[in-house]
């Protein structure tokens, strides 16, 4: 008896899956909503970081790829213009009550590449 219930249940699941795959034709051209397909591709990262805002954006993009990205407080980052690059100090939540309490990064103004700096 149990086999029959499982067989019936499997048949119902299969029937509902097939029914959900079938498309209902539009009743008329005026009732059919236009189909919008989003074919946009994410733009590549900026090629440079000429401004402080661009440097913060480069740091944010860099940290998104890190396994501990949620430890950084990018909104509170401080950037210093050092000629050919930006030095960006980003506070870390796990470094509270510790000195130094910020991670240091270097952002190249020409390329926008980010490099992690050692903090002593």
N, C-alpha and C positions, 0 to 999 in steps of 0.2 A: 504494500500500500504506500509506503514511504517513497518508493521509486516513482510511482505515478505522480505524486505531488511535486517532486523535484523535476520531473519531465515537463509537467504542465507549467511550472514556474519558469523553467528555462525557455519554453516555447513563448511564453508571454513576454519575457525580457527580449528575446530575439525579434518578436513581432513589433514591440514598441521601438526598438532600435531602427528597424527597417522603416517604420512609419515616420520617424523623426527625420530620416534622411531624405524623404521625398519632398520635393518642392511643390508649392501650390502656385499654379499660374495666376497671373494678375487678371482681374476681371475685365479691365479695360485700360487703355493707355493713360487715361486721366487719373485713374485710381493708383497707378503704380508710382511709388516714390522713386526719385532718382537714386541711383546707386553711386555712392561716393567712395572711391578707393584712395587711401592715403599711401602714396608711393614715395613720400619724402624719406630721405636718408639723413641720418645725423651728420651734421657738418663736422669736418675734421677739426682738430684743435687748432687754435690760432697759431700762426707761425712765429709770433713774437709777443713780448710783454713790455710794451713801451710805457705803460702807465701802472700806477699802484693797483688799480682795480683789475687790470689784466694779470698782474702778478698773483693777486689773491685768487683769481679764477683758475690760473695754472696750478696753484697749490691745491685748490679744492679738487680739480680733476685728478691730480696726482694722488691725493689721499683717498679718493674713492676706490682706487685700485689696491689699496693696502688692507691687510687683514684686520688691523686695529684702527680703522678710520673713525669709528665712533668715539675714540678717546680724544680727538683733536677738536678744538673750538676755533674753527676758521673765522667765524664772525668777529672774534676778538684778536685776530692776528695784527701784528705791527710790521710794516714794511719800511725799510731804509734804503734809499737810493745810493748805491755805491759805484756809480759810473756805468760800467758795462753790464751790471747785474743788480738785482734786488736781493737784499737779505731780508727774509721774512721769518719772524718769530711767532710761533703758533702755540698758545697754551694747551696743555694736556690735562685732562680731568684726573688722571691717575697720578699726576705729579703734584697735587695740591700739598701745600705746607712743605715743599721741598725746593731747594735752590740748586740748579736752575729749574724753573717750573714750565719752561717753554722749549719746544723743539725748534731747531733752526734749519732753514732751507735757503738755497740759493736758486734764483730764477734768472736765467740768461735773458737779457732784453732782446737780443736778436732772434734767438730760436725759440724761446719760451720753455726750454727744457728745465726741469727741476732736479736739483741735486740735494741730497740730505747732508747736513753738516754735523760734525761732532760737537757736542756741548759739554763743557767742563764745569 
